[in-house]
């Protein structure tokens, strides 16, 4: 259906703007934000997505603190008013494109929020991300990322959490394209070769003078299928940081990372080393709707005006058992060493090692660190 966006010269195909050029059911257009106060006491993760070929849109908020994760899910029929991004009482307003976003959540299941994002440095357009299973494209996405600060407040069951930009930082991304969403599809013939595992590390960090954004993906043998590492300066300069070498530090008997040592190369050819530590872990597949979440998946049809709130005890053995089979976000602190100087940064340390990964010493799906 023709909508307000069609008044603008934005068209990329002979279709209304809100109709995807691809008929793939897995077409999506989604944003992600996180926020924390640098202490590791609390981690807020949230986002909103449209899935026009599934006829759905949804939003979520995940709050990790005090050994629990509280999830708020909202979903509804997809609409064509993309200039008014909202699902139920969850609303995103673009106050200044690529710089300032206003997020509000009307009181829903005891949770409300009024938060404003301010980008600290220009957004970074990341490399395209493409995956195949045999001949079929399973992921074909474009994304941009940004680090920034937050202002406002979050209310949870009558408790107000004040959010000030001198303490509260975070990262965000917007991505669109094709990735598995909604209900599982029929499997068809077994994959050849079968899926044997995947290793992923995503580290966007905010320092006072620049941002560092790193994305790495490797197959079970350690062959790197995505290498994207940049430093974004306040004046808009983007510096490539080479081919990073990564050593993830896992807690013994698990795949829970306590941090990582990441060694990059500056544009001048000098070593840039980041010592990253995890202050708080929040599995995205425990209430966040990302891959492997048994309770809710982005794009899944739950009915009109659906709302639910779920709480997970992170000490529960059933929840603990999920940890190594999905993507985990961490409140991250980084110390960057370069040319005899150091800088402290804060942001996201996102990592998973699912299945086999030879460089990490994981021989199969259940292997853990010594």
C-alpha positions as CSV (number, residue, x, y, z in Angstrom):
1,X,0.0,0.0,0.0
2,X,1.2,3.5,-0.8
3,X,2.2,5.4,2.3
4,X,3.9,8.7,3.5
5,X,7.4,7.5,2.5
6,X,6.3,7.2,-1.1
7,X,6.2,11.0,-1.3
8,X,10.0,11.0,-1.1
9,X,12.5,9.9,-3.8
10,X,13.6,6.8,-1.8
11,X,12.4,4.0,-4.1
12,X,14.8,1.2,-4.9
13,X,12.3,-1.0,-6.8
14,X,9.1,-0.5,-8.8
15,X,7.1,-1.0,-5.6
16,X,5.7,1.0,-2.7
17,X,8.6,1.7,-0.2
18,X,7.1,-0.5,2.5
19,X,7.0,-3.6,0.1
20,X,10.4,-5.4,0.2
21,X,12.0,-6.0,-3.2
22,X,12.7,-9.5,-2.0
23,X,9.8,-12.0,-1.5
24,X,11.9,-14.0,1.0
25,X,9.8,-14.6,4.1
26,X,12.8,-13.8,6.2
27,X,13.1,-10.1,5.1
28,X,13.5,-7.9,8.1
29,X,14.3,-4.3,9.2
30,X,15.3,-4.0,12.8
31,X,17.1,-1.9,15.3
32,X,19.0,-2.8,18.5
33,X,20.1,-0.7,21.5
34,X,21.8,-1.4,24.8
35,X,22.4,0.8,27.9
36,X,24.4,0.4,31.1
37,X,26.0,2.6,33.7
38,X,29.5,1.1,33.6
39,X,29.2,-0.8,36.9
40,X,28.0,-4.1,35.6
41,X,25.1,-4.0,38.0
42,X,22.5,-3.5,35.3
43,X,22.2,-4.1,31.5
44,X,19.3,-3.0,29.4
45,X,18.9,-4.3,25.9
46,X,16.0,-3.4,23.6
47,X,14.9,-3.2,20.0
48,X,12.1,-3.0,17.4
49,X,11.6,-4.8,14.1
50,X,9.4,-5.0,11.0
51,X,8.8,-8.3,9.1
52,X,6.5,-7.3,6.2
53,X,6.6,-10.7,4.5
54,X,5.4,-12.3,7.7
55,X,2.9,-9.5,8.4
56,X,4.3,-8.8,11.8
57,X,6.2,-6.2,13.8
58,X,7.5,-6.5,17.4
59,X,9.6,-4.9,20.1
60,X,11.3,-6.2,23.2
61,X,13.1,-5.0,26.3
62,X,15.5,-7.2,28.3
63,X,16.7,-6.1,31.7
64,X,19.5,-8.0,33.4
65,X,20.3,-7.4,37.1
66,X,20.3,-9.1,40.5
67,X,20.8,-12.5,39.0
68,X,17.6,-12.3,36.9
69,X,16.6,-11.3,33.4
70,X,13.2,-9.7,32.9
71,X,11.9,-9.7,29.3
72,X,9.0,-7.6,27.9
73,X,7.7,-8.6,24.5
74,X,5.2,-6.7,22.4
75,X,4.0,-7.7,18.9
76,X,1.2,-6.8,16.5
77,X,0.2,-6.7,12.8
78,X,2.7,-5.0,10.5
79,X,1.6,-1.6,9.2
80,X,2.8,0.8,6.5
81,X,3.4,3.9,8.7
82,X,7.2,3.5,9.0
83,X,7.6,7.1,10.0
84,X,5.8,6.3,13.2
85,X,7.7,3.3,14.6
86,X,5.7,1.8,17.4
87,X,4.4,-1.5,18.7
88,X,1.7,-1.1,21.4
89,X,3.1,1.4,24.0
90,X,6.7,1.0,22.6
91,X,7.7,3.9,20.4
92,X,10.8,5.2,18.6
93,X,11.1,8.7,17.4
94,X,14.0,9.8,15.1
95,X,14.7,13.3,16.4
96,X,17.9,13.7,14.3
97,X,18.8,10.9,11.8
98,X,21.9,9.0,12.6
99,X,22.4,11.0,15.8
100,X,19.5,11.3,18.3
101,X,16.7,8.8,18.9
102,X,13.9,9.1,21.5
103,X,12.6,5.8,23.0
104,X,9.4,5.7,25.1
105,X,7.5,2.8,26.6
106,X,4.2,3.5,28.2
107,X,3.6,1.6,31.4
108,X,3.3,-2.0,30.2
109,X,3.3,-5.0,32.6
110,X,5.0,-2.8,35.3
111,X,7.7,-1.4,33.0
112,X,8.0,2.1,31.5
113,X,10.8,4.1,30.0
114,X,11.7,7.6,28.6
115,X,15.2,7.5,27.1
116,X,17.1,9.6,24.6
117,X,20.1,8.3,22.7
118,X,22.8,10.6,21.6
119,X,25.5,9.4,19.2
120,X,29.1,10.2,20.4
121,X,30.7,9.7,17.0
122,X,29.3,9.2,13.4
123,X,27.7,5.9,12.6
124,X,29.8,3.2,10.9
125,X,28.5,1.3,7.9
126,X,29.7,-2.2,8.4
127,X,30.6,-4.7,5.8
128,X,27.7,-6.7,4.2
129,X,27.1,-10.0,6.0
130,X,26.2,-13.0,3.8
131,X,25.8,-16.6,4.7
132,X,24.6,-19.6,2.7
133,X,23.4,-23.1,3.4
134,X,24.2,-24.9,0.2
135,X,22.8,-22.9,-2.6
136,X,20.4,-20.9,-0.4
137,X,21.1,-17.5,1.1
138,X,20.2,-17.7,4.8
139,X,21.6,-14.2,5.7
140,X,22.2,-11.2,3.5
141,X,22.2,-8.1,5.7
142,X,23.5,-4.5,5.8
143,X,24.0,-2.8,9.1
144,X,25.3,0.4,10.6
145,X,26.6,0.8,14.2
146,X,27.2,3.6,16.7
147,X,28.3,4.2,20.2
148,X,26.7,6.9,22.4
149,X,25.2,8.0,25.7
150,X,21.7,8.0,27.3
151,X,19.5,10.4,29.1
152,X,16.2,9.8,30.9
153,X,14.7,7.1,33.1
154,X,13.4,3.6,33.3
155,X,10.6,2.5,35.7
156,X,10.3,-1.1,36.9
157,X,7.6,-2.0,39.3
158,X,7.5,1.4,40.9
159,X,11.3,1.8,41.1
160,X,12.7,4.7,39.0
161,X,16.2,4.2,37.6
162,X,17.7,7.6,36.6
163,X,19.8,7.6,33.5
164,X,22.3,10.4,33.0
165,X,24.8,10.8,30.1
166,X,27.8,11.3,32.3
167,X,27.5,7.6,33.5
168,X,25.2,5.8,31.0
169,X,26.7,4.6,27.7
170,X,25.8,2.0,25.1
171,X,25.9,0.9,21.5
172,X,23.3,0.5,18.8
173,X,22.8,-0.9,15.3
174,X,20.2,-0.9,12.6
175,X,20.2,-3.8,10.2
176,X,18.0,-4.9,7.3
177,X,17.9,-7.6,4.7
178,X,17.4,-11.4,5.1
179,X,18.0,-13.5,8.2
180,X,16.0,-16.3,9.8
181,X,12.9,-14.8,11.6
182,X,9.5,-16.0,12.7
183,X,8.5,-19.6,13.0
184,X,10.9,-22.3,11.9
185,X,10.6,-23.3,8.2
186,X,10.5,-26.9,7.0
187,X,14.0,-28.3,6.9
188,X,14.1,-29.9,3.5
189,X,17.0,-32.1,2.6
190,X,19.8,-32.2,5.3
191,X,22.5,-29.5,4.8
192,X,25.6,-30.7,2.9
193,X,27.9,-30.2,4.6
194,X,26.0,-30.1,7.9
195,X,26.2,-27.1,10.1
196,X,29.1,-27.9,12.6
197,X,29.5,-24.7,14.5
198,X,30.2,-20.9,14.3
199,X,32.4,-18.5,16.2
200,X,31.5,-14.8,16.5
201,X,32.9,-11.8,18.3
202,X,31.4,-8.3,18.1
203,X,33.0,-5.5,20.1
204,X,31.8,-1.9,19.6
205,X,33.5,0.3,22.3
206,X,33.2,4.0,23.2
207,X,36.4,5.8,24.1
208,X,36.6,9.5,24.8
209,X,38.3,10.4,21.5
210,X,37.0,7.7,19.2
211,X,35.0,4.5,18.8
212,X,36.3,1.1,17.9
213,X,34.0,-1.3,16.2
214,X,35.0,-4.9,15.5
215,X,33.1,-7.8,14.0
216,X,34.7,-11.2,13.4
217,X,33.2,-14.5,12.3
218,X,34.9,-17.9,11.8
219,X,33.9,-21.3,10.7
220,X,34.7,-24.5,12.8
221,X,38.2,-24.7,11.3
222,X,39.0,-21.1,12.2
223,X,38.7,-19.8,8.7
224,X,37.5,-16.2,9.0
225,X,34.4,-15.4,6.9
226,X,33.9,-11.9,8.2
227,X,36.7,-9.4,9.2
228,X,35.5,-5.9,9.9
229,X,37.5,-3.7,12.3
230,X,37.5,0.1,12.3
231,X,38.2,3.1,14.5
232,X,35.8,6.0,14.0
233,X,37.1,9.5,14.9
234,X,35.0,12.5,15.9
235,X,35.8,14.3,12.7
236,X,34.3,11.5,10.7
237,X,37.6,9.8,9.7
238,X,37.4,6.0,9.6
239,X,40.6,4.1,10.2
240,X,41.0,0.4,9.3
241,X,42.5,-1.7,12.1
242,X,43.7,-4.6,10.0
243,X,43.3,-8.3,10.8
244,X,42.7,-8.6,14.5
245,X,44.1,-11.6,16.5
246,X,41.8,-12.6,19.3
247,X,42.3,-14.7,22.4
248,X,39.0,-15.2,24.3
249,X,39.4,-16.0,28.0
250,X,36.9,-18.6,29.1
251,X,36.0,-19.6,32.6
252,X,37.2,-23.2,33.3
253,X,34.7,-25.9,32.5
254,X,32.5,-23.6,30.4
255,X,32.3,-21.4,27.3
256,X,31.5,-18.3,29.4
257,X,34.0,-15.6,28.5
258,X,35.5,-13.5,31.2
259,X,37.1,-11.3,28.6
260,X,39.4,-11.2,25.6
261,X,42.7,-9.9,24.3
262,X,42.3,-8.4,20.9
263,X,45.4,-7.3,19.0
264,X,44.9,-5.0,16.0
265,X,47.1,-2.8,13.7
266,X,46.6,1.0,13.4
267,X,46.6,2.8,10.0
268,X,50.2,3.7,10.8
269,X,51.2,0.0,11.2
270,X,51.5,0.2,15.0
271,X,50.0,-2.4,17.4
272,X,46.7,-1.6,19.0
273,X,45.8,-4.0,21.9
274,X,42.5,-4.1,23.6
275,X,42.1,-5.9,26.9
276,X,38.4,-6.5,27.2
277,X,36.6,-7.7,30.3
278,X,33.0,-8.8,31.0
279,X,31.2,-7.1,33.9
280,X,27.8,-8.7,33.3
281,X,26.5,-11.3,30.9
282,X,23.0,-11.3,29.3
283,X,22.2,-14.2,27.0
284,X,20.1,-12.9,24.1
285,X,18.4,-16.3,23.7
286,X,17.0,-16.1,27.2
287,X,14.0,-13.8,26.7
288,X,15.7,-11.6,24.0
289,X,14.2,-13.5,21.0
290,X,17.5,-14.2,19.3
291,X,18.5,-17.6,17.8
292,X,17.7,-20.5,20.0
293,X,15.2,-18.7,22.3
294,X,12.5,-21.3,23.0
295,X,10.0,-18.7,24.4
296,X,9.9,-16.1,21.7
297,X,11.5,-15.3,18.3
298,X,11.6,-12.1,16.4
299,X,8.9,-12.0,13.8
300,X,6.8,-14.8,15.4
301,X,3.1,-14.3,15.1
302,X,1.6,-14.1,18.6
303,X,-1.7,-12.5,17.8
304,X,-2.7,-8.8,17.6
305,X,-1.6,-6.5,20.3
306,X,0.3,-9.2,22.1
307,X,2.1,-8.3,25.3
308,X,3.9,-10.6,27.8
309,X,6.4,-10.3,30.6
310,X,8.8,-13.1,31.5
311,X,11.4,-13.4,34.3
312,X,14.3,-15.8,34.3
313,X,16.4,-16.9,37.3
314,X,20.0,-17.0,35.9
315,X,21.0,-19.5,38.6
316,X,18.4,-22.0,37.3
317,X,20.2,-25.0,35.9
318,X,17.8,-25.1,32.9
319,X,18.7,-21.5,32.0
320,X,22.4,-22.1,32.7
321,X,22.3,-25.0,30.2
322,X,21.3,-22.7,27.4
323,X,24.3,-20.4,27.8
324,X,26.7,-22.0,25.4
325,X,24.2,-22.5,22.6
326,X,23.4,-18.9,21.8
327,X,24.7,-15.4,21.5
328,X,25.6,-13.6,24.8
329,X,26.0,-9.8,25.3
330,X,28.3,-8.5,28.0
331,X,28.7,-5.2,29.6
332,X,32.2,-4.6,28.4
333,X,35.1,-2.5,29.7
334,X,38.2,-2.2,27.5
335,X,41.7,-0.8,28.1
336,X,43.4,0.1,24.8
337,X,47.2,0.1,24.6
338,X,48.9,2.0,21.8
339,X,52.3,3.5,21.5
340,X,52.9,3.5,25.3
341,X,49.6,5.1,26.1
342,X,46.3,3.7,27.4
343,X,42.7,4.7,27.0
344,X,39.6,3.3,28.8
345,X,36.5,2.5,27.0
346,X,33.0,1.0,27.6
347,X,30.5,-0.8,25.4
348,X,29.5,-4.2,24.2
349,X,31.4,-7.4,24.3
350,X,29.3,-9.9,22.3
351,X,30.5,-13.4,21.8
352,X,29.5,-17.0,21.1
353,X,31.3,-20.2,20.1
354,X,28.7,-22.7,19.1
355,X,29.7,-26.2,18.2
356,X,33.2,-27.0,17.0
357,X,35.9,-24.3,16.8
358,X,39.4,-25.7,16.4
359,X,41.4,-22.6,17.4
360,X,39.5,-22.5,20.7
361,X,40.0,-26.2,21.4
362,X,36.3,-27.0,21.2
363,X,36.1,-30.3,19.4
364,X,32.3,-30.7,19.4
365,X,29.1,-29.1,20.6
366,X,29.7,-29.9,24.2
367,X,33.4,-29.3,24.7
368,X,34.4,-26.7,27.2
369,X,37.5,-24.8,28.3
370,X,40.0,-26.7,30.5
